[in-house]
Amino acid sequence: MKKKIAIVAGGDSGEYEVSMNSGNVVYNSLNRDLYEPYLIIIKGKEWNCHWLGKQVAVDKNDFSVTLEGKHILFDCVFVAIHGTPGEDGKLQGYFEMLGIPYTTSDWIVSSLTFDKNLSRRLFADYGMLQAKTLYFKEIHDKMESVIMGEVGLPCFIKPNKGGSSVGITKVKEKEQIMPAVELAFREDNEILVEEFIDGTEITCGVFRHEGRLVVLPITEIVSKNEFFDYEAKYTKGMADEITPARISVEVEKECKRLSAFLYNKMNCRGIVRFDYIFNDQGMYFLELNTVPGLSEASIVPQQAEDMGISIGEVFSMVIEETLSEYQEK
């Protein structure tokens, strides 16, 4: 029998539209000979299954839907929500309690890596080179002078929790600091200020299949904006995403080595993406994305295609690996 797969999309952050795009790509790409996909859109307290032009409410007691009199339980959940509640551990904890397999890292890994301030400490323990960073929970009078004295300009001011570069500003002048701080605080109640690292930005996708890691080709990112911001990420023509990256064999090996090391060390599951900047000083670790973008404009589908694997095949491999892991529990 075909496995029933719930694809959860949407969410409650500034990444809603990106998540919807990812969810639709997953829904449209799944092999109908193997799976029955159901698109479930989550927005606040509204959880609805979109099926044949209708909206049917999800029963949150067991994460089921009733369609044409049939009570449908899902064999697996494909999480395509970036930001809360799909990337910060909330949905993962919910599915754990219900015993439903899902395609991402568990709630501990998800919640930890979603908090950039906490996770950067862990990555430092693993020996990762990182940008100098300040952490703030509130605005105070000496904030501007502290940032100028300890980090300097240019710098990035960003929400502590979030993705897709929502609420991030590259600050080049002193007068830009406080407006950037206020923008970041509109997205989160904690913010980070990171020093600017000049170098080449690269990113590497990783997932597990049949117990073995699949490390995808590396992508080089050249933004046509000040940095790889929301517009550059999701507007066609605003960034060059070059796969495979124009890097030396040594840099490629080191990037893939670090990505495989971190995937295992962090106990990741499903598709993740590791972001870096490298220069003469070394390979700076930027971020671990536990639910990377999967839309047609996203990087992981490009990397899979360069490796000769369709994105539909990647989704199937991740689903089957997830089901296999749950059977072993």
VEXNUVEX-558799 format. One line per field, with one value per residue (C-alpha): x negated, y negated, z; residue in three letters; residue number from 0. Coordinates in nm, 3 decimals, decimal comma. Layout:
N
x (X | ...) $
y (Y | ...) $
z (Z | ...) $
r (ALA | ...) $
k (NUM | ...) $
//
This chain:
329
x (0,000 | -0,107 | -0,238 | -0,037 | -0,267 | -0,162 | -0,358 | -0,339 | -0,397 | -0,332 | -0,412 | -0,408 | -0,712 | -0,831 | -0,927 | -0,565 | -0,573 | -0,908 | -0,769 | -0,462 | -0,685 | -0,891 | -0,579 | -0,431 | -0,756 | -0,759 | -0,390 | -0,430 | -0,757 | -0,663 | -0,634 | -0,261 | -0,342 | -0,488 | -0,309 | 0,022 | -0,078 | 0,144 | 0,059 | 0,128 | 0,098 | 0,033 | 0,099 | 0,145 | 0,424 | 0,553 | 0,428 | 0,597 | 0,548 | 0,590 | 0,743 | 0,928 | 0,994 | 1,128 | 0,997 | 1,043 | 0,942 | 0,672 | 0,762 | 0,470 | 0,544 | 0,385 | 0,280 | 0,540 | 0,796 | 1,132 | 1,190 | 1,507 | 1,584 | 1,239 | 1,021 | 0,668 | 0,356 | 0,018 | -0,279 | -0,526 | -0,536 | -0,758 | -0,834 | -0,869 | -0,812 | -1,103 | -1,100 | -0,847 | -0,689 | -0,864 | -1,229 | -1,244 | -1,147 | -0,780 | -0,630 | -0,903 | -0,807 | -0,441 | -0,511 | -0,738 | -0,454 | -0,222 | -0,484 | -0,462 | -0,781 | -0,898 | -1,178 | -1,384 | -1,625 | -1,463 | -1,322 | -1,644 | -1,865 | -1,600 | -1,548 | -1,919 | -2,028 | -1,738 | -1,885 | -2,195 | -2,340 | -2,331 | -2,434 | -2,737 | -2,880 | -2,840 | -3,000 | -3,290 | -3,339 | -3,357 | -3,642 | -3,451 | -3,596 | -3,323 | -3,276 | -3,301 | -2,946 | -2,754 | -2,421 | -2,149 | -1,813 | -1,712 | -1,803 | -2,016 | -2,189 | -2,543 | -2,452 | -2,589 | -2,925 | -2,956 | -2,895 | -3,143 | -3,408 | -3,379 | -3,266 | -3,318 | -3,190 | -3,078 | -2,874 | -2,552 | -2,264 | -2,010 | -1,740 | -1,877 | -1,610 | -1,490 | -1,600 | -1,587 | -1,770 | -1,445 | -1,521 | -1,894 | -2,084 | -2,441 | -2,550 | -2,827 | -2,778 | -2,729 | -2,395 | -2,255 | -2,313 | -2,003 | -1,753 | -1,901 | -1,871 | -1,505 | -1,434 | -1,591 | -1,396 | -1,072 | -1,144 | -1,269 | -1,318 | -1,690 | -1,938 | -2,297 | -2,561 | -2,824 | -3,148 | -3,172 | -3,392 | -3,521 | -3,547 | -3,372 | -3,038 | -2,973 | -2,709 | -2,678 | -2,369 | -2,378 | -2,131 | -2,143 | -2,031 | -2,050 | -2,261 | -2,525 | -2,579 | -2,516 | -2,719 | -2,593 | -2,806 | -2,906 | -2,740 | -2,916 | -2,693 | -2,758 | -2,489 | -2,415 | -2,293 | -2,507 | -2,478 | -2,274 | -1,953 | -1,589 | -1,562 | -1,883 | -1,775 | -1,430 | -1,435 | -1,554 | -1,864 | -1,959 | -2,230 | -2,454 | -2,437 | -2,719 | -2,716 | -2,972 | -3,150 | -3,459 | -3,689 | -4,007 | -4,002 | -4,144 | -3,864 | -3,603 | -3,738 | -3,751 | -3,396 | -3,258 | -3,461 | -3,329 | -2,971 | -2,981 | -3,149 | -2,885 | -2,595 | -2,708 | -2,821 | -2,490 | -2,288 | -2,109 | -1,834 | -1,681 | -1,813 | -2,027 | -2,250 | -2,572 | -2,681 | -3,039 | -3,262 | -3,627 | -3,926 | -4,301 | -4,229 | -4,028 | -3,677 | -3,430 | -3,116 | -2,799 | -2,491 | -2,322 | -1,981 | -1,777 | -1,491 | -1,663 | -1,466 | -1,329 | -1,156 | -1,258 | -1,479 | -1,650 | -2,003 | -1,957 | -1,752 | -2,029 | -2,293 | -2,096 | -2,048 | -2,422 | -2,480 | -2,236 | -1,959 | -1,615 | -1,466 | -1,178 | -1,431 | -1,591 | -1,253 | -1,188 | -1,531 | -1,472 | -1,124 | -1,244 | -1,539 | -1,303 | -1,067 | -1,361 | -1,498 | -1,160 | -1,121 | -1,453 | -1,341) $
y (0,000 | -0,356 | -0,537 | -0,838 | -1,138 | -1,462 | -1,763 | -2,045 | -2,396 | -2,757 | -2,838 | -3,149 | -3,348 | -3,582 | -3,271 | -3,171 | -3,226 | -3,049 | -2,755 | -2,742 | -2,729 | -2,448 | -2,256 | -2,280 | -2,157 | -1,856 | -1,787 | -1,810 | -1,612 | -1,303 | -0,981 | -0,900 | -0,534 | -0,516 | -0,782 | -0,955 | -1,313 | -1,545 | -1,914 | -2,048 | -2,421 | -2,544 | -2,906 | -2,979 | -2,763 | -2,683 | -2,347 | -2,250 | -1,973 | -2,103 | -1,828 | -1,846 | -2,215 | -2,178 | -2,268 | -2,001 | -2,068 | -1,848 | -1,665 | -1,768 | -1,488 | -1,235 | -1,448 | -1,291 | -1,407 | -1,270 | -1,279 | -1,145 | -0,954 | -0,795 | -0,851 | -0,903 | -0,859 | -0,939 | -0,707 | -0,995 | -1,375 | -1,574 | -1,898 | -2,192 | -2,476 | -2,717 | -2,908 | -2,838 | -2,587 | -2,360 | -2,443 | -2,527 | -2,186 | -2,252 | -2,028 | -1,772 | -1,736 | -1,705 | -1,428 | -1,252 | -1,236 | -1,092 | -0,846 | -0,973 | -0,957 | -1,295 | -1,393 | -1,640 | -1,638 | -1,575 | -1,844 | -1,883 | -1,942 | -2,161 | -2,388 | -2,417 | -2,503 | -2,746 | -2,949 | -3,095 | -3,226 | -2,886 | -2,682 | -2,897 | -2,803 | -2,436 | -2,479 | -2,658 | -2,350 | -2,144 | -2,364 | -2,570 | -2,908 | -3,172 | -3,547 | -3,762 | -3,803 | -4,005 | -3,900 | -4,139 | -4,078 | -4,445 | -4,789 | -4,999 | -5,339 | -5,210 | -4,962 | -5,169 | -5,229 | -4,863 | -4,748 | -5,000 | -4,910 | -4,530 | -4,434 | -4,742 | -4,815 | -4,674 | -4,422 | -4,223 | -4,281 | -3,999 | -3,822 | -3,543 | -3,304 | -3,295 | -3,230 | -3,337 | -3,656 | -3,807 | -4,109 | -4,115 | -4,434 | -4,482 | -4,795 | -5,005 | -5,338 | -5,426 | -5,594 | -5,264 | -5,073 | -5,160 | -5,133 | -4,787 | -4,692 | -4,797 | -4,599 | -4,284 | -4,323 | -4,337 | -3,979 | -3,840 | -3,935 | -3,852 | -3,976 | -3,916 | -4,150 | -3,972 | -4,102 | -4,111 | -3,838 | -3,913 | -3,600 | -3,352 | -3,217 | -2,848 | -2,602 | -2,224 | -2,003 | -1,666 | -1,384 | -1,017 | -0,729 | -0,360 | -0,449 | -0,636 | -1,009 | -1,173 | -1,495 | -1,706 | -1,924 | -2,260 | -2,579 | -2,916 | -3,216 | -3,553 | -3,801 | -4,106 | -4,283 | -4,385 | -4,028 | -3,712 | -3,869 | -3,767 | -3,936 | -3,779 | -3,435 | -3,432 | -3,674 | -3,529 | -3,702 | -3,866 | -3,613 | -3,374 | -3,029 | -2,839 | -2,461 | -2,314 | -2,599 | -2,756 | -2,644 | -2,442 | -2,070 | -2,134 | -2,377 | -2,138 | -1,847 | -2,056 | -2,188 | -1,839 | -1,698 | -1,960 | -1,914 | -1,536 | -1,577 | -1,824 | -1,619 | -1,320 | -1,519 | -1,709 | -1,390 | -1,548 | -1,376 | -1,446 | -1,713 | -1,983 | -2,256 | -2,399 | -2,754 | -2,886 | -3,175 | -3,101 | -3,328 | -3,321 | -3,287 | -2,967 | -2,825 | -3,027 | -2,840 | -3,047 | -2,837 | -2,498 | -2,490 | -2,191 | -2,273 | -2,427 | -2,580 | -2,328 | -2,560 | -2,577 | -2,877 | -2,699 | -2,565 | -2,199 | -2,111 | -2,265 | -2,059 | -1,738 | -1,805 | -1,862 | -1,522 | -1,362 | -1,306 | -1,456 | -1,640 | -1,388 | -1,109 | -1,298 | -1,331 | -0,959 | -0,872 | -1,091 | -0,948 | -0,588 | -0,658 | -0,814 | -0,514 | -0,274 | -0,455 | -0,444 | -0,072 | -0,012 | -0,189) $
z (0,000 | -0,065 | 0,240 | 0,351 | 0,385 | 0,553 | 0,427 | 0,680 | 0,548 | 0,644 | 1,005 | 1,220 | 1,117 | 0,844 | 0,647 | 0,585 | 0,207 | 0,171 | 0,369 | 0,147 | -0,160 | -0,008 | 0,093 | -0,255 | -0,413 | -0,182 | -0,248 | -0,627 | -0,638 | -0,435 | -0,634 | -0,656 | -0,717 | -0,366 | -0,167 | -0,106 | -0,019 | 0,185 | 0,217 | 0,565 | 0,621 | 0,973 | 1,066 | 1,435 | 1,572 | 1,223 | 1,098 | 0,771 | 0,519 | 0,164 | -0,045 | -0,379 | -0,341 | 0,013 | 0,359 | 0,623 | 0,983 | 1,135 | 1,456 | 1,680 | 1,927 | 1,692 | 1,391 | 1,165 | 0,910 | 0,804 | 0,429 | 0,270 | 0,588 | 0,613 | 0,918 | 0,787 | 0,998 | 0,846 | 0,807 | 0,806 | 0,828 | 0,595 | 0,777 | 0,535 | 0,782 | 0,819 | 1,146 | 1,419 | 1,482 | 1,231 | 1,284 | 1,655 | 1,797 | 1,877 | 1,609 | 1,661 | 2,029 | 1,932 | 1,680 | 1,930 | 2,181 | 1,918 | 1,792 | 1,432 | 1,221 | 1,089 | 0,853 | 1,056 | 1,348 | 1,685 | 1,912 | 2,110 | 1,806 | 1,641 | 1,940 | 2,014 | 1,659 | 1,617 | 1,904 | 1,740 | 2,066 | 2,236 | 1,934 | 1,854 | 2,196 | 2,114 | 1,771 | 1,940 | 2,159 | 1,839 | 1,719 | 1,464 | 1,372 | 1,413 | 1,384 | 1,698 | 1,831 | 2,089 | 2,238 | 2,362 | 2,529 | 2,540 | 2,412 | 2,646 | 2,639 | 2,587 | 2,314 | 2,028 | 2,195 | 2,298 | 1,940 | 1,799 | 2,057 | 2,061 | 1,710 | 1,494 | 1,146 | 0,917 | 1,114 | 1,091 | 1,331 | 1,332 | 1,535 | 1,752 | 1,628 | 1,271 | 0,917 | 0,553 | 0,659 | 0,787 | 1,009 | 0,927 | 0,844 | 0,727 | 0,913 | 0,762 | 0,943 | 1,308 | 1,233 | 1,106 | 1,429 | 1,630 | 1,338 | 1,265 | 1,633 | 1,637 | 1,319 | 1,464 | 1,789 | 1,590 | 1,479 | 1,810 | 2,174 | 2,151 | 1,893 | 1,783 | 1,649 | 1,441 | 1,297 | 0,919 | 0,773 | 0,425 | 0,215 | -0,010 | 0,107 | 0,047 | 0,160 | 0,172 | 0,200 | 0,377 | 0,440 | 0,531 | 0,307 | 0,394 | 0,695 | 0,496 | 0,466 | 0,131 | 0,115 | -0,173 | -0,402 | -0,256 | -0,373 | -0,392 | -0,322 | -0,483 | -0,380 | -0,593 | -0,279 | 0,019 | 0,146 | 0,088 | 0,224 | 0,179 | -0,161 | -0,286 | -0,163 | -0,318 | -0,611 | -0,937 | -1,067 | -0,734 | -0,653 | -0,838 | -0,680 | -0,845 | -0,814 | -0,797 | -0,623 | -0,780 | -0,499 | -0,465 | -0,403 | -0,055 | 0,039 | -0,102 | 0,103 | 0,421 | 0,375 | 0,316 | 0,605 | 0,847 | 0,724 | 0,768 | 1,109 | 1,231 | 1,092 | 1,299 | 1,602 | 1,622 | 1,567 | 1,271 | 1,073 | 0,736 | 0,500 | 0,659 | 0,518 | 0,659 | 0,569 | 0,578 | 0,473 | 0,400 | 0,355 | 0,428 | 0,801 | 0,759 | 0,729 | 0,937 | 1,038 | 0,990 | 1,049 | 1,054 | 0,885 | 1,002 | 0,760 | 0,457 | 0,173 | -0,076 | -0,322 | -0,687 | -0,600 | -0,312 | -0,293 | -0,192 | -0,504 | -0,716 | -0,537 | -0,580 | -0,950 | -0,994 | -0,831 | -1,075 | -0,821 | -0,876 | -0,581 | -0,581 | -0,536 | -0,247 | -0,076 | -0,120 | 0,019 | 0,326 | 0,388 | 0,358 | 0,588 | 0,842 | 0,835 | 0,861 | 1,168 | 1,341 | 1,271 | 1,444 | 1,762) $
r (MET | LYS | LYS | LYS | ILE | ALA | ILE | VAL | ALA | GLY | GLY | ASP | SER | GLY | GLU | TYR | GLU | VAL | SER | MET | ASN | SER | GLY | ASN | VAL | VAL | TYR | ASN | SER | LEU | ASN | ARG | ASP | LEU | TYR | GLU | PRO | TYR | LEU | ILE | ILE | ILE | LYS | GLY | LYS | GLU | TRP | ASN | CYS | HIS | TRP | LEU | GLY | LYS | GLN | VAL | ALA | VAL | ASP | LYS | ASN | ASP | PHE | SER | VAL | THR | LEU | GLU | GLY | LYS | HIS | ILE | LEU | PHE | ASP | CYS | VAL | PHE | VAL | ALA | ILE | HIS | GLY | THR | PRO | GLY | GLU | ASP | GLY | LYS | LEU | GLN | GLY | TYR | PHE | GLU | MET | LEU | GLY | ILE | PRO | TYR | THR | THR | SER | ASP | TRP | ILE | VAL | SER | SER | LEU | THR | PHE | ASP | LYS | ASN | LEU | SER | ARG | ARG | LEU | PHE | ALA | ASP | TYR | GLY | MET | LEU | GLN | ALA | LYS | THR | LEU | TYR | PHE | LYS | GLU | ILE | HIS | ASP | LYS | MET | GLU | SER | VAL | ILE | MET | GLY | GLU | VAL | GLY | LEU | PRO | CYS | PHE | ILE | LYS | PRO | ASN | LYS | GLY | GLY | SER | SER | VAL | GLY | ILE | THR | LYS | VAL | LYS | GLU | LYS | GLU | GLN | ILE | MET | PRO | ALA | VAL | GLU | LEU | ALA | PHE | ARG | GLU | ASP | ASN | GLU | ILE | LEU | VAL | GLU | GLU | PHE | ILE | ASP | GLY | THR | GLU | ILE | THR | CYS | GLY | VAL | PHE | ARG | HIS | GLU | GLY | ARG | LEU | VAL | VAL | LEU | PRO | ILE | THR | GLU | ILE | VAL | SER | LYS | ASN | GLU | PHE | PHE | ASP | TYR | GLU | ALA | LYS | TYR | THR | LYS | GLY | MET | ALA | ASP | GLU | ILE | THR | PRO | ALA | ARG | ILE | SER | VAL | GLU | VAL | GLU | LYS | GLU | CYS | LYS | ARG | LEU | SER | ALA | PHE | LEU | TYR | ASN | LYS | MET | ASN | CYS | ARG | GLY | ILE | VAL | ARG | PHE | ASP | TYR | ILE | PHE | ASN | ASP | GLN | GLY | MET | TYR | PHE | LEU | GLU | LEU | ASN | THR | VAL | PRO | GLY | LEU | SER | GLU | ALA | SER | ILE | VAL | PRO | GLN | GLN | ALA | GLU | ASP | MET | GLY | ILE | SER | ILE | GLY | GLU | VAL | PHE | SER | MET | VAL | ILE | GLU | GLU | THR | LEU | SER | GLU | TYR | GLN | GLU | LYS) $
k (0 | 1 | 2 | 3 | 4 | 5 | 6 | 7 | 8 | 9 | 10 | 11 | 12 | 13 | 14 | 15 | 16 | 17 | 18 | 19 | 20 | 21 | 22 | 23 | 24 | 25 | 26 | 27 | 28 | 29 | 30 | 31 | 32 | 33 | 34 | 35 | 36 | 37 | 38 | 39 | 40 | 41 | 42 | 43 | 44 | 45 | 46 | 47 | 48 | 49 | 50 | 51 | 52 | 53 | 54 | 55 | 56 | 57 | 58 | 59 | 60 | 61 | 62 | 63 | 64 | 65 | 66 | 67 | 68 | 69 | 70 | 71 | 72 | 73 | 74 | 75 | 76 | 77 | 78 | 79 | 80 | 81 | 82 | 83 | 84 | 85 | 86 | 87 | 88 | 89 | 90 | 91 | 92 | 93 | 94 | 95 | 96 | 97 | 98 | 99 | 100 | 101 | 102 | 103 | 104 | 105 | 106 | 107 | 108 | 109 | 110 | 111 | 112 | 113 | 114 | 115 | 116 | 117 | 118 | 119 | 120 | 121 | 122 | 123 | 124 | 125 | 126 | 127 | 128 | 129 | 130 | 131 | 132 | 133 | 134 | 135 | 136 | 137 | 138 | 139 | 140 | 141 | 142 | 143 | 144 | 145 | 146 | 147 | 148 | 149 | 150 | 151 | 152 | 153 | 154 | 155 | 156 | 157 | 158 | 159 | 160 | 161 | 162 | 163 | 164 | 165 | 166 | 167 | 168 | 169 | 170 | 171 | 172 | 173 | 174 | 175 | 176 | 177 | 178 | 179 | 180 | 181 | 182 | 183 | 184 | 185 | 186 | 187 | 188 | 189 | 190 | 191 | 192 | 193 | 194 | 195 | 196 | 197 | 198 | 199 | 200 | 201 | 202 | 203 | 204 | 205 | 206 | 207 | 208 | 209 | 210 | 211 | 212 | 213 | 214 | 215 | 216 | 217 | 218 | 219 | 220 | 221 | 222 | 223 | 224 | 225 | 226 | 227 | 228 | 229 | 230 | 231 | 232 | 233 | 234 | 235 | 236 | 237 | 238 | 239 | 240 | 241 | 242 | 243 | 244 | 245 | 246 | 247 | 248 | 249 | 250 | 251 | 252 | 253 | 254 | 255 | 256 | 257 | 258 | 259 | 260 | 261 | 262 | 263 | 264 | 265 | 266 | 267 | 268 | 269 | 270 | 271 | 272 | 273 | 274 | 275 | 276 | 277 | 278 | 279 | 280 | 281 | 282 | 283 | 284 | 285 | 286 | 287 | 288 | 289 | 290 | 291 | 292 | 293 | 294 | 295 | 296 | 297 | 298 | 299 | 300 | 301 | 302 | 303 | 304 | 305 | 306 | 307 | 308 | 309 | 310 | 311 | 312 | 313 | 314 | 315 | 316 | 317 | 318 | 319 | 320 | 321 | 322 | 323 | 324 | 325 | 326 | 327 | 328) $
//
